[in-house]
Amino acid sequence: MPERRPFFDLDHPFFRPLWIRVAVVAACLGWAGVELSAGAPGWAILFGALGAYSAWRFFVTFTPRDPED
């Protein structure tokens, strides 16, 4: 049986460089700010939560996998 992988695989080797992880978190939280300033609190909450979750996964519990051959 093949190994099951989550839909959002934040341990993928693509996210190994620090600048990519910082850019993803900054883009999510920045877009939450844009949505909040535009008066769309629902979207701001969604992108803010996505930014907070990705920050947790990228900087607290990040364990990148080795690239598969």
C-alpha beads as a LAMMPS data file, in Angstrom:
LAMMPS data file: protein, C-alpha beads

69 atoms
68 bonds

1 atom types
1 bond types

-500.0 500.0 xlo xhi
-500.0 500.0 ylo yhi
-500.0 500.0 zlo zhi

Masses

1 110.0

Atoms # bond

1 1 1 0.000 0.000 0.000
2 1 1 1.482 3.405 -0.948
3 1 1 2.318 5.941 1.731
4 1 1 -0.458 8.482 2.292
5 1 1 0.611 12.111 2.076
6 1 1 -1.394 15.086 3.276
7 1 1 -2.991 17.441 0.770
8 1 1 -0.750 20.283 1.950
9 1 1 2.653 18.648 2.339
10 1 1 4.563 21.369 4.173
11 1 1 7.500 18.997 4.784
12 1 1 8.208 18.763 1.048
13 1 1 11.863 19.398 0.073
14 1 1 10.727 22.468 -1.890
15 1 1 10.304 24.289 1.442
16 1 1 13.817 23.495 2.698
17 1 1 15.321 26.971 1.922
18 1 1 14.524 29.472 4.662
19 1 1 13.682 32.291 2.247
20 1 1 10.855 30.261 0.681
21 1 1 9.298 29.546 4.079
22 1 1 9.560 33.212 5.085
23 1 1 8.066 34.315 1.751
24 1 1 5.071 31.968 2.082
25 1 1 4.287 33.139 5.612
26 1 1 4.792 36.811 4.681
27 1 1 2.564 36.486 1.615
28 1 1 -0.269 34.901 3.611
29 1 1 -0.110 37.389 6.468
30 1 1 0.383 40.301 4.078
31 1 1 -2.662 39.302 2.072
32 1 1 -4.634 39.039 5.309
33 1 1 -3.693 42.672 5.959
34 1 1 -4.791 43.682 2.461
35 1 1 -8.140 41.953 2.911
36 1 1 -8.625 43.513 6.322
37 1 1 -7.886 46.994 4.980
38 1 1 -10.328 46.364 2.113
39 1 1 -13.097 45.586 4.591
40 1 1 -13.295 41.831 4.041
41 1 1 -12.834 40.335 7.508
42 1 1 -13.804 36.810 6.426
43 1 1 -10.982 36.580 3.911
44 1 1 -8.625 38.279 6.357
45 1 1 -9.365 35.616 8.974
46 1 1 -8.879 32.845 6.404
47 1 1 -5.502 34.125 5.184
48 1 1 -4.417 35.071 8.699
49 1 1 -5.147 31.552 9.905
50 1 1 -3.304 30.100 6.910
51 1 1 -0.310 32.324 7.665
52 1 1 -0.328 31.391 11.350
53 1 1 -0.587 27.670 10.562
54 1 1 2.204 27.803 8.006
55 1 1 4.394 29.784 10.434
56 1 1 3.831 27.092 13.071
57 1 1 4.637 24.287 10.635
58 1 1 7.637 26.032 9.021
59 1 1 9.375 27.409 12.099
60 1 1 8.323 25.196 15.025
61 1 1 7.647 21.689 13.720
62 1 1 9.475 21.685 10.348
63 1 1 11.101 18.342 9.477
64 1 1 11.856 18.299 5.740
65 1 1 11.914 15.005 3.905
66 1 1 14.821 13.988 1.710
67 1 1 14.205 14.353 -2.016
68 1 1 12.906 11.142 -3.487
69 1 1 15.030 9.506 -6.157

Bonds

1 1 1 2
2 1 2 3
3 1 3 4
4 1 4 5
5 1 5 6
6 1 6 7
7 1 7 8
8 1 8 9
9 1 9 10
10 1 10 11
11 1 11 12
12 1 12 13
13 1 13 14
14 1 14 15
15 1 15 16
16 1 16 17
17 1 17 18
18 1 18 19
19 1 19 20
20 1 20 21
21 1 21 22
22 1 22 23
23 1 23 24
24 1 24 25
25 1 25 26
26 1 26 27
27 1 27 28
28 1 28 29
29 1 29 30
30 1 30 31
31 1 31 32
32 1 32 33
33 1 33 34
34 1 34 35
35 1 35 36
36 1 36 37
37 1 37 38
38 1 38 39
39 1 39 40
40 1 40 41
41 1 41 42
42 1 42 43
43 1 43 44
44 1 44 45
45 1 45 46
46 1 46 47
47 1 47 48
48 1 48 49
49 1 49 50
50 1 50 51
51 1 51 52
52 1 52 53
53 1 53 54
54 1 54 55
55 1 55 56
56 1 56 57
57 1 57 58
58 1 58 59
59 1 59 60
60 1 60 61
61 1 61 62
62 1 62 63
63 1 63 64
64 1 64 65
65 1 65 66
66 1 66 67
67 1 67 68
68 1 68 69
